[in-house]
Amino acid sequence: MRPQVVAHRGASHENAEHTLGAYLAALDAGAEALECDVRLTADGHLVCVHDRSLRRTASRRGVVSTLDLADLSELDFASWKNPWSELDDEAPDRDDELDRVLTLRKLLETVADYERPVEVAIETKHPTRYGGLVEKRLVEMLRDFGWDQPGSPVRVMSFSFTALQRVEKMAPGVRLVQLVEHTASWAMLRRVIGEDWVVGPGIDELREHPRFAQRIARSGHDIHVWTVNTPADLELCRSLGVKAVITDRPAFLLELLER
């Protein structure tokens, strides 16, 4: 059985990450799931932004958690990806709505209204000034969609074991993914994570320690891997029985799998 293809921050290889444009491109490519990172704004909105700072993706100083959604909505989150586009006479006109900050609610509405079933993998970022309020707001939103129950298309991911414990307590039916940055942390994590939690190592760790995946599998946990962008990495994941691959290039990986 082949792995599920999950679009990392949307189709982010070709498009500005976390924009609605990137996610629509991923859906058009046939991605079976979408991955996003969420942070809380100063006025309590969950937005899809990876970095704490705005410098890389919005080209300005500032921290996401100190600004209101209205402030963030004024910013361009796409120009950094192709800074020379204004000089390209043949470049298509951009839809401004596709390039602005994306709220998690808008992303979930897009998935709910899509013509085929699509799953969503939501990563909560820590540390953050708002602590457990991030998970509280997230679970409240999942309840709004009826997606806090078993069978929900949403799974919640984090490197923070404590954050996932919060979600499990508030919404025990939601699937959880314990992200793992280094193999050394597995000895502790395998003793405390839930029996049905998924484990999410990075592809760099699997390349260096392929037996790590076997150790996870022997413990009874499914494996979701980030960030898989090459044929060799995809083949490694397939050989290890990985259940989902998170990729910047969903169209490319789907084409490889169809071959």
C-alpha positions as CSV (number, residue, x, y, z in Angstrom):
1,M,0.0,0.0,0.0
2,R,1.5,3.3,-1.0
3,P,1.9,6.3,1.4
4,Q,-0.6,9.1,1.6
5,V,0.8,12.3,-0.1
6,V,0.5,15.3,2.2
7,A,1.2,18.8,0.8
8,H,3.7,20.5,3.2
9,R,2.5,24.1,3.7
10,G,0.6,23.6,0.4
11,A,2.4,23.0,-2.9
12,S,5.2,25.1,-1.4
13,H,8.0,24.2,-3.8
14,E,6.4,26.3,-6.6
15,N,4.2,28.6,-4.5
16,A,4.6,30.8,-1.4
17,E,4.0,28.5,1.6
18,H,0.9,28.7,3.7
19,T,-1.0,30.9,1.2
20,L,-4.4,29.9,-0.1
21,G,-2.8,29.8,-3.6
22,A,-0.3,27.1,-2.4
23,Y,-3.1,25.0,-1.0
24,L,-5.4,25.3,-4.0
25,A,-2.4,24.3,-6.2
26,A,-1.9,21.2,-4.0
27,L,-5.5,20.3,-4.2
28,D,-5.5,20.7,-8.0
29,A,-2.4,18.4,-8.1
30,G,-4.3,15.7,-6.3
31,A,-2.8,15.9,-2.8
32,E,-4.6,13.6,-0.4
33,A,-3.9,15.8,2.7
34,L,-2.7,19.3,3.5
35,E,-0.2,20.2,6.2
36,C,-0.1,23.5,8.0
37,D,1.5,25.2,11.0
38,V,-0.6,27.4,13.2
39,R,0.1,30.3,15.5
40,L,-2.2,32.6,17.5
41,T,-2.5,36.3,16.7
42,A,-2.7,38.9,19.5
43,D,-6.5,39.0,19.1
44,G,-6.9,35.2,19.3
45,H,-7.1,34.1,15.6
46,L,-5.3,30.9,14.4
47,V,-3.3,31.7,11.3
48,C,-1.2,29.4,9.1
49,V,2.3,30.7,9.5
50,H,5.5,28.7,10.3
51,D,7.9,31.3,11.6
52,R,7.5,33.2,14.8
53,S,8.9,36.2,12.9
54,L,7.5,37.9,9.8
55,R,10.9,38.7,8.3
56,R,11.2,35.7,5.9
57,T,7.7,35.4,4.5
58,A,6.3,39.0,4.9
59,S,9.6,40.9,4.5
60,R,9.1,43.1,7.6
61,R,10.0,43.2,11.3
62,G,7.5,41.9,13.8
63,V,6.2,38.8,15.6
64,V,3.0,37.0,14.6
65,S,1.8,36.8,18.2
66,T,2.0,40.5,18.8
67,L,-0.1,41.6,15.9
68,D,-3.9,41.5,15.3
69,L,-5.3,39.6,12.3
70,A,-6.3,42.9,10.7
71,D,-2.6,44.0,10.8
72,L,-1.4,40.7,9.3
73,S,-4.1,40.9,6.6
74,E,-2.5,44.0,5.2
75,L,0.8,42.2,4.5
76,D,1.9,40.4,1.3
77,F,2.9,36.8,2.2
78,A,3.8,35.7,-1.3
79,S,6.2,38.2,-3.0
80,W,9.3,36.8,-1.2
81,K,8.9,33.6,-3.2
82,N,9.4,35.4,-6.6
83,P,10.7,38.8,-5.9
84,W,11.3,39.5,-9.6
85,S,7.7,38.8,-10.7
86,E,6.9,42.5,-11.2
87,L,9.6,42.6,-13.9
88,D,8.1,39.6,-15.8
89,D,5.8,40.9,-18.4
90,E,4.5,37.4,-19.1
91,A,3.7,36.6,-15.5
92,P,0.0,36.1,-14.8
93,D,-1.9,38.6,-12.8
94,R,-2.0,37.6,-9.1
95,D,-5.3,37.3,-7.1
96,D,-4.6,39.4,-4.0
97,E,-6.7,37.1,-1.9
98,L,-4.4,34.1,-2.7
99,D,-1.3,35.9,-1.3
100,R,-2.5,37.2,2.1
101,V,-2.2,35.6,5.5
102,L,-4.4,32.5,5.6
103,T,-6.5,31.8,8.7
104,L,-7.0,28.2,9.8
105,R,-10.7,28.6,9.5
106,K,-10.5,29.6,5.9
107,L,-8.3,26.6,5.1
108,L,-10.7,24.2,6.9
109,E,-13.6,25.7,5.1
110,T,-11.8,25.2,1.8
111,V,-11.3,21.5,2.7
112,A,-14.9,21.1,3.9
113,D,-16.2,22.5,0.6
114,Y,-13.8,20.6,-1.7
115,E,-15.2,18.1,-4.2
116,R,-13.4,15.1,-2.8
117,P,-12.3,14.0,0.7
118,V,-9.1,15.7,1.9
119,E,-7.3,15.3,5.3
120,V,-5.5,18.0,7.2
121,A,-2.4,17.7,9.4
122,I,-2.2,20.7,11.7
123,E,1.1,21.4,13.6
124,T,1.0,23.6,16.7
125,K,4.2,25.5,17.2
126,H,5.9,25.7,20.5
127,P,7.3,27.4,22.5
128,T,4.8,30.3,22.2
129,R,3.8,33.1,24.5
130,Y,0.2,31.7,24.6
131,G,1.1,28.2,25.7
132,G,-1.9,25.8,25.9
133,L,-4.3,28.5,24.5
134,V,-3.2,27.4,21.0
135,E,-4.5,23.9,21.5
136,K,-7.6,25.2,23.2
137,R,-8.5,27.5,20.3
138,L,-7.7,24.7,17.8
139,V,-10.0,22.2,19.5
140,E,-12.8,24.8,19.7
141,M,-12.5,25.3,16.0
142,L,-12.5,21.6,15.2
143,R,-15.7,21.4,17.2
144,D,-17.2,24.1,15.0
145,F,-16.7,21.8,12.0
146,G,-17.7,18.6,13.9
147,W,-14.1,17.4,13.4
148,D,-13.3,16.7,17.1
149,Q,-14.6,13.2,16.9
150,P,-13.3,9.8,15.7
151,G,-13.3,9.8,11.9
152,S,-12.3,13.4,11.7
153,P,-10.2,14.3,8.6
154,V,-7.9,16.3,10.9
155,R,-4.9,15.1,12.8
156,V,-2.8,17.3,15.1
157,M,1.0,17.2,15.2
158,S,3.6,18.8,17.4
159,F,7.1,18.3,18.6
160,S,5.7,19.1,22.0
161,F,4.5,16.0,23.9
162,T,2.7,18.3,26.4
163,A,0.8,20.0,23.5
164,L,-0.5,16.7,22.2
165,Q,-1.5,15.6,25.7
166,R,-3.7,18.8,25.9
167,V,-5.4,17.9,22.6
168,E,-5.9,14.3,23.7
169,K,-7.6,15.5,26.9
170,M,-9.9,18.0,25.2
171,A,-10.7,15.9,22.1
172,P,-9.7,12.2,22.6
173,G,-11.1,11.3,19.2
174,V,-8.6,13.3,17.2
175,R,-5.5,11.5,15.8
176,L,-2.2,12.7,17.1
177,V,1.3,12.7,15.6
178,Q,4.3,13.0,17.8
179,L,7.0,14.7,15.7
180,V,10.5,13.6,16.4
181,E,13.5,15.7,15.5
182,H,16.3,13.4,16.7
183,T,16.4,9.7,17.2
184,A,18.0,10.2,20.7
185,S,14.6,11.4,22.0
186,W,12.8,8.3,21.0
187,A,13.9,6.3,24.0
188,M,12.0,8.6,26.3
189,L,9.1,9.3,24.0
190,R,8.2,5.7,23.3
191,R,7.5,5.2,27.0
192,V,5.0,8.1,27.3
193,I,3.1,8.5,24.0
194,G,-0.3,7.0,23.5
195,E,-0.5,3.5,21.9
196,D,-2.4,4.9,18.9
197,W,-0.3,8.0,18.3
198,V,1.5,8.3,15.0
199,V,5.2,9.0,15.0
200,G,6.7,11.6,12.7
201,P,10.4,11.5,12.1
202,G,12.3,13.7,9.6
203,I,13.7,12.2,6.4
204,D,17.2,13.2,7.4
205,E,17.0,11.0,10.5
206,L,15.7,8.1,8.5
207,R,18.4,8.4,5.9
208,E,21.0,8.4,8.6
209,H,19.3,5.8,10.8
210,P,17.0,3.6,8.6
211,R,16.6,1.1,11.5
212,F,14.9,3.9,13.5
213,A,11.8,3.3,11.4
214,Q,11.9,-0.4,12.2
215,R,12.1,0.4,15.9
216,I,9.1,2.7,15.6
217,A,7.1,0.0,13.6
218,R,8.0,-2.7,16.2
219,S,6.5,-0.5,18.9
220,G,3.2,-0.6,17.0
221,H,3.1,3.0,15.7
222,D,2.4,4.2,12.2
223,I,5.0,6.5,10.7
224,H,4.5,9.8,8.9
225,V,7.7,11.4,7.5
226,W,8.7,15.0,6.7
227,T,9.9,16.5,4.3
228,V,10.1,14.0,1.3
229,N,11.0,15.7,-2.0
230,T,13.2,13.3,-4.0
231,P,12.7,9.9,-5.7
232,A,15.3,8.4,-3.5
233,D,13.7,9.6,-0.3
234,L,10.3,8.4,-1.5
235,E,11.7,5.0,-2.2
236,L,13.3,4.8,1.2
237,C,9.9,5.7,2.8
238,R,8.1,3.0,0.8
239,S,10.7,0.4,1.7
240,L,10.2,1.2,5.4
241,G,6.4,1.0,5.3
242,V,5.8,4.7,5.9
243,K,2.1,5.5,5.9
244,A,2.3,9.2,4.9
245,V,4.9,11.4,3.3
246,I,4.8,15.2,3.8
247,T,6.2,16.9,0.7
248,D,6.8,20.4,-0.8
249,R,6.2,18.8,-4.2
250,P,2.9,16.8,-4.1
251,A,2.4,16.7,-7.9
252,F,5.9,15.3,-8.4
253,L,5.5,12.6,-5.7
254,L,2.1,11.6,-7.0
255,E,3.5,11.3,-10.5
256,L,6.3,9.1,-9.2
257,L,3.8,6.9,-7.3
258,E,1.6,6.5,-10.4
259,R,4.6,5.2,-12.4
